[in-house]
Amino acid sequence: MFALFQRKRPVQAATVSPATATKGKGLTRPEPAASLLATPRRQKLLEHIWQRTSLSRAQFAALYLAPLERYAELVQQFPASESHHHAYPGGLLDHGLEIVAYALKLRQSHLLPAGTTPEDQAAQAEAWTAATAYAALLHDIGKIAVDLHVEMGDGSVWHPWHGPLLHPYRFRYRKDREYRLHSAASGLLYNRLLDRDILDWLSGYRELWAALLYVLAGQYEHAGVLGELVTQADRASVAQELGGDPAKAMAAPKHALQRKLLEGLRYLLKEELKLNQPQASDGWLTQDSLWLVSKTVSDKLRAHLLSQGIEGIPANNTAVFNILQDHGMLQATPDDKAIWKAIVTSEAGWTHTFTLLRLAPALIWEGSERPPAFQGTVEVVQEEDAAASPATSTTAEPPSTASVTPTPALSPLAPAAQAVGNDGVDALLDLLGTPDIEPPPIAAPLNELTAPAQAPEPSAPKPAAPQPKIEAEDARTSPSGEHFIAWLRRHIEARKLIINDAKALVHTVADTVYLVSPGVFQRYAQEHPQTAFLARQEQISDWQWVQKRFEKLQLHRKQDSGLNIWTCEVTGPRKSRRLHGYLLLDPRHLFDEVPINNPYLTVLNTPTTTV
């Protein structure tokens, strides 16, 4: 199965027959489901889905194949996105099949519904498996309702609630679409795919039915395990399509990395970055050039790629600039440097000096998509240090106007790697045992010792003294311990930080929350570069500064010896690994409803040690 996902962007001919391919502004002829699903790769995915259901062919045809065929007829040759993942004809169908396959593989690791008797779990097993597949298949169906404008040859507009397309069609992306509206729009269409008998069957299971309806409404935070399965499977499919296999990222050919960077820039410019603002802005588009604030854009680009599970992205801006320049994506200065220094002046008289990257607009937009030019000037500073590196430049930069938050590189590998071996769980555990950032080999942060683990899980915590109230609002304040906790909660709720997954920095274990150290503090410091300035005043590293502020909140559980750091063992059939981190006294600082414990992690006590 793994080989099915491990491919470069498909050649169009692989998913679109020459007879139906759209050329220029021509029309595409709709195809029946049998034709759309007939490609070898899609047939292999269907076979994999069947193998995960334990059903006869006749049962599979009624419960799975029929909804999949209806889905194919509805999405036809639509891409899954305009310029991000699966952005090619037929991409939405490919993404739908992939996420169902991933989700069903992940579902095998769960006994559902959790907390019930084995007899109940056995009785409901097939219903939960089917609900997992339906939730995965339907999670993006709302895109064809709100993101696309589809019309027939006669100019009449098609909407998906009209039913499958019957006449040749053309489509375009709506310029005014709201980025996340498609999640809420899925509920418009699920009865187009699931018939009355299926809905009657599923509605008989109260907990399952509630979770499925929450997923279909885009409220994943209320969908429990079902929401987590769909989220993980979606991220895996997206990351894999964008080349996010960590095991092979470093060895990927340069043109693959170039594609990732270019697609990331296009996505950010379409969805996140703000151009041509009267004052603070992420960039400015003139008649002949696109000027982007160097450090801001580089940080956001790296964060976006990390959030998609793409590895092999350089850790510093200079290396990113060099790669962009090597591939001709940046226009170099007269002395062949990547960084320009320029004075930006708006019509209103606002002016400021920036270090900038310069790109050709045609690299990002086609002619009709190009935004209007900046009503002001960008004047290059002809100085000897015009190409100074942002690492040493003191040029001020504008306040951030859009936040793109890096998430732990979810290994597409959480599900994908499972298919490497006969069982696949071994590969998943191998990845889960390797945090984003390796912990210190001997000494724990801040001189706390970590010793070989011996004893069983820690005893239940004693009642804690009243703790400071941590607000989860968008804290536009300077870094602090409270801000760190608010950041954690906000990003977990938004699913920008994935929990209990491969390379996750946050887990639930021993009925509380486990924060992997130093990785989680380093991630926060990476997103909040002002911590480096504060840390220099204390002559420590930026992540240690964050860690100290977190410890001062006294939200974490200490060992009997007084040590802060706990060791977790990640166990699997073939090997085990260890993580180091903090246990929270009260998991409700991060979760209103605490997820079930990660079954692969065990907290280990360390012996009493004098520090």
N, C-alpha and C positions, 0 to 999 in steps of 0.2 A: 504493500500500500504506500509506503513512504516514497517510493520512486514516482508515484503518481503526482505528488505535490512538488517534487523536486525538479522543477523545470524552469527554463527561461520563459520570458513572455512568449506566448504562442504565436506562431506565424498565423496570419489571418486565415489562410486557407485551411488551417486545422479545425477551425470552428465555423467557418462560413464557406459554403460552397460557391464556386465561381458564378453559378447561375443566379444566386440570390445576393451577391455582395453589393453593397451600396457604393456607388461611384459618384464622387462629387456631390451634387444636390439631387441625385436620382432617388428612386424609390427602392425599398427592400420588400421583396415578396414574403409574406408570412409562411412559415413552414409548420407542418404537423409535428406533434411531439415525437413520433417515431423517427422522423428525420433528424430533428434537433438532438436527440439522445443517441444517435447511431454512431457517433465518432468512437474510435477505439478507447480513448481515454475516459470518456463519459460512461461507456459500457463497463469499464473496469471499476469505476467508482460505484456504479449501480450494483455490481457484483459484490463489492466490499460492503456496501450498505446491507445487502441481503444477508451476508454472512454474519453480521452483527445482530441480527434480529431473531435467529433461531426459529424461523417460521417456515412453513411449506411455501412452495412457489405460489400456490393459489392464495394463501393468506397474505403473503408479501404483496402480491399484485393488488389486493383490495386495500390494504392498510398503508402501503408505502408507495408502490409504483404509480397508482392512480393519482395521488396528490402530486407526486413528482412530475408526472406528465402534464397535469393541469398547470403546474408552475412553469414548465418549459413553454407551453403554449402562450402563457401570459407574458413572460419576459422576453421571448423571442431572441433577437440579436442585440438587446440593450446591454451596454456595458454596466459594470457595477459602480463606476465613478467616472467623472469626466477626465481627471488627470492624476488620479491616485492609484489605488489597487484595482486590478482586473479591469483596466480602462481600455478595453478593446471589444469589438463586436462579439457578443456571446459571453462576455465576462461575468454578467450577473448570473447566468445559468451555471457557469463553472463554479463561481463562488458559492452558490446555493448547494450544489452537490458536494463540494469540498467541506463546507461547514457541517453538513449533515454527517458525513463520514467521520470527521474529527469528533463531533459531539457524541456520536454513538460509541466511539472508541473510549472516550473519557467516561461515558456513563457506566461502562463496565467496572469501573473502580469504586462505584457507589452502591450501597444497599439503600433502596428507597421504597417508601418514605422513611427517613431517618427516625430512630427512636421508637419504632414499632416492633412487633414480634416478628420472628423469622417467617411465620406462617402468613402474616399480612404482607410482608415484603414479597414473598413468593407469589401470592395471589395478585399483587398489583404490578409485578415486574414488567410485564409486556406493555401495560398502559403507560408506565413511566418511560419506558424505552421509546414508545411511539410519541409521547408528548415531547421528549427531548428532540426527536427528529423534526417534529412539526415546528417547535419553537425555533430551532436553528434555521429551518428552511424559510420561515416567514419573517425573520428578524429584519430583513432589508426590503421586503416586498413593497413597503410604502414609498420607496424611491420612485417607482414608476408612476405613482399617483401625484407626487408633489415636486419632484426634481426635474421631470421631463415634460416637454411639450411635444405631443405626438399628433401628427395630422395625416390624413389620407391624401391620395392624389387629387381629389376634388377640393381640397382645402378644409374639409370638415375635421373637427378635433376629436380625437379618440381619448377616452378615459378608461382605466382598467376595469371599472365597475360595469362597463358596457359588455364585458366578456372578452374572449380572445380576439385578436386581430384577424379579420377575414379578408382584408384588401391590402394592396401594397401601401407602404407607409414610409414616412421619414420622421426624424425626431431631432430635437436639439435640447440642450440643457437650458433651463430657465435662469436668466441672469439675476433675478430677484429671489431666488430660492433661499429658504432658511436652512442652514446647514444641518440641524438636528431634527427637523420637523418630520423626517421620514420615519423615525421611530414611533412617533405618535400616530402616524397615518397607517401603520400596518393593520390596525383593527378594521380598517375599511374593507379589507380584501381577504381576510382569512377564511370566510365562508365560501369564497370562490375556489379554494383549494381543498377544504375539508368538508365532506358531505354531512348530511344530517345524522347518519348512523354513527359516524366517527365522533361527532360532537356530543351526541347522546351518551355514547360510551364513556368518553372522558369526563363529562360533567358528573358522572356518578361517583367520582373520587374527589372529595371536597378539597383536600390539600393540593392535589395535583392540579385540579381545575383552577384554583386561585393562582397558583404559581404560573400556569400557562397564560392566563389572562393578564397577569402583570407583565410578563415578557412581551405579549402582543401589544400592550399599551406603552411599551418602552420604559416601564418602571422596574428595571432590573434589580434595583436595590431592595425591592419587596418580594422578589421571586425566589429567594433562597438558593438552594443547590441548582435548581433548573436555570436560574439566571446566571449563575457562575459557569455552568457548563457551556451555555451559549456564548457568553463573553469570552471564555478561554478559546473555544473553537473558532470564533470569529477572528480573534487576534492571531491565532495560529495560521488560518487561511491567508489573512492579509500579509502577515510577516513572510510566509513562505513565498507568496507570489512576488513580493518585493525583494526576494533574495535574502531572506533573513535567517539562513541556516548558520548558526554560530560556528559549527564544526568546519564549515567550508568558507566562511566569510573572508578570512585572512588570505586564503588562496584564490579568491575570486579574481577573474581577469579585470583589468582596469576599466574596461568599458562598462562592466556591471556596476562598479562603484560610481562611475560617471552618471549612469542612468539613475541610480538611487539619489544622488545629489541633485540632479536636474529636476527629477520628479518631485523631490522634496521642496525645492525652491518654487516650483509652479504651484504646488499645493499651498504653501505658506502665503504666497502672493495672492492667491484666490480666496483663502479662507481666514487667514490670521493677520498678516502684516497690513499696516495702514500706510498708504502712499499719499503724497501731495497734501499733507495736512498744513494748515496755516502756520503751525508752530511745530511742536514735537511730532515726529513722524519716524517711521522705520525706513523710509526711502522716498526718493523723488524721481519721477519720470519726466525727462525732457524730450525734445524732439528727436534727439539722436542717441540718447543713453538712458539706462536705468541705473540710478545711484542708490546703493543700499548701505545703511550704517553697518560698518564691518563687524564689530564685535556683537552687536545686538542680533544681527541676522545670522551670523555664524553660530552663536549659542542656540538660537531658536531652531536652526536647521538641524544641529546635532541632537537637540532635545526631541524634535519631531521624529527623526530617524530611530532614535533609541525607543521612543514610544511604540514604534512599529516592530520592535524586536530585531532590528537590523544591526548586526555587529560589524566589526571591521571599520567603523567610523573613527577617524583620528581623534585623539583626546584633546588636542590643542588647536587653537584657531590657525596658527601659522601653517600647520600641516594641511588643514582644510583649504586654506587659500592656495597653497602650492598645487594641490590636486585640481582645484577648479581652474587654475591658470594653466597647468600642464595639458588639460584637455580642451583648451581654447574657450572655456566658458567665461572667463574674465578678460576684459580689455586691460592690457598692462600699461603702466606709466612709461614715459619716455626712457627711463632707465631700467625698464623691464621688471618692475615690481608690481605686486598685486594691489597694494593699498594706495589710494589717492587721498590727498588732503584738499578739501574744498570748503568754500564759504557758501552757505545756503541762505538766500534772502527771499522772503515772501513779498507779495504785493503790499501787504500791510506794514512792511518795514521791519518785521522780525528777522533777525540774522544770527547765525551761529556757525562755528567751524567744526567740521566733522572729519573723521577718517572713514573713507567710503570704498566700497567695491563698485566697479563699473562693468555693466553687462550690456550686450546688445538687446534691445527690446524684442526683436524677432525671435530670440532664443526662448522667450517666455510666452508670448502671445502671437496668435495669428492676427492678420490685419483687422478683422472685424471685432476682435475681442479686446484690442488694445485700449486701455483707459485714456482719458484726456490728458494732455501734457500739463505739467506743473506751471501755475501762473506765478512765476518768479524766476530766480536765476540760481544756477549752481556754478560758481566760479572757482576754477582750479587754482590752488595756491602754488606758485612756482618757487618752491623753496627746496633747499638741499635735503631737508628731512621730510619731504612730502610723502614719501612712502614708508614712513616710520611704522614699525609694527605696533598694533594695538596693545600688545603686551607691555610696551614701554611708553606708549603715547599718553600724554596727560590731557588730550583733547576731551572736552566734556561731550557726553552723549545724551540724547533726550530720554525722558522717563519712558519706561516701558509702556507701550500702548496696547499690547496684546500679549497674553501669557500663554506660552506653549510649554507644557511641563513634561520633562522626561520621565518615563516610567521605567521600572526595571525591565531589562530586555526580556520580555516574555519569550522563552524559547518557543518558536513555532513548534518546537521540539517537545513541548509538553505533550501534545498529542502525537506530533509527527514522528518523534523519535521512538514512540512505542512500537511503531511498525517495523523498526529496523530488524529486531530479532523475531523469533517465533512468538514469544510472549510480548515483548516490547516494554514491559514495565521496568525492566532493568535499565534501559536507556533513559527512561523518564527519571528514575531515581538518581542515576549518575548526574543528570543535569540539575536536579533539585538539590543535590549535595554540593553544588558549586555556586556560591553566592556571586553577585555581580562583582564584588570587590573582596578579595581574599582577606580573611581576618589575620591578625598578627600570628605568626607561627608559635610563639612562646608566650610573650608578655601581652596581656590584655591591655586595651587602651587605658591611659592614665595610670599606668603602673600597677594595674590589678592583675594578679596572677591567675592563670587558668591551668588547671591540672587535669590529668586523665580522669574521666568520669567513672563513678563507681555505683552510687546508690540509686534507689528508685526515684520517681518523680517527686518534686518538692511537696511538702504538706500544704494544706490550704492556708492561705495567708490569714494573719490575725486582722481583726478589724482595724482599719487604718484611720488615722486622724483626718479631719476634714481637709480635703485637698483644694487647691485653687481651682476655680471654675475656668474651664477652657472653652472659649467660644470658637465655633467652627465657621464663623463668617469669613468673608474674603478679607483677610487681615493685611491691609496695605500699611503695615508698620515695619519698623526696623526689626532685624532678626532678634529672637529671644527664645527662651524655652517654650513660652506660651504660643508664640508664633509657629514654632516647629510642630507642636501638637496639633494646632489648628490646620497647618499645612498637611499633616499626615491624614487627618480626618477628612478634610475636603477632597484630597486626591483619591482616597479610598472610596469615598462616596461617588466620585465621578468616574471610578474605574480607571483612573490614570496610574494608580498603584495597584497592581494585582497581588492578591494574597494567596498563600498556600499553593504556589505554583513554582515551576522551574525558575530558578534565579530570583524568586521573590525576596524582598527585603522585609516583609511583614508576614508573619504566620500566626495561626491560632493553635495553641498547644497548652495542655494542662489547664484547660478552661479559662485561659487568659490570652493576652497578646504577647508575641515574641518579636522584638525588633532586632534585626541582624546588624551587628556592629563590626566594623565601622561603616559598612555600606550605606545604611539608611542616613547617617549623618553626612556622609560624603555627597550623597545625592542632593540633600537639602542645600549644602554649601555650594554645590555646582549651580543650582538654580538661583542662589542668592549671593552673588559675588561680593556684596558689601561685607559679608562675614570675614573675608580675607583681611580687610582693613581693620576690623575690630580685633581679629585674632593677632595681628601683628603687634598691637599695643600690649598684648600679654605674652608675646614671643612664643606662641603655639600655632599649630596648623588650624586652618579654618574649621575642619570637621571636629577637631578636639574642642574648639570654642563652643560649637553647637552642643556637643556631648556634655560638656560641663554645665551648660545652661539647662539642659534636660535633667541632669542629675539633681540640680538644685530644686526642681519642682517636687522631688520626693514622690514621684508617681510610680516608681519601680519597686519591685520586690527584691530584697537583699537575702543573701544566704545567711545561715546561722553564723558563719565566720565573719560576716560583715561585707563580703565581696558583692559587687554589683553585677558582675558578668556571670551568666549561666551558659553552660554548654548544652547544645542540642545534638542528638545523634540522628542522622538520616539513614534509615536502614532499608535494605533491599535484598533480594535473593542472592545476589552475587557479592555485594560489598556494602560498606557503610562509610559515611563521612560525618564530619562534625562542623557545626556552626557555633558562633559565639554571639551573645547578645543579651538584651535586657528583657525581663518579664514585667509586665505592668501589674500593679496591685489590682486595678479595676479595669477590665476590658472595655467598660462603657465610656471611657475617655475617647475611644475611637469608634465604637460600634453601639448602636441602639439595640440591635439584636445580634448577639455574638454568633458567628458562624461555627459550625462543628469543627472539632480539632482536626488538624492535619494528621491522617493516620500514619504517615511515614516518619513523623518526628517524635522523639522522646526526649524529655528534659532530664538531664543527669546532674546529680549533686556533685560538687567538688569537695574534697576533704577540707577540714578547718585549716586555714593557712594564716600565718601572721603577716600582715602587710606593713 
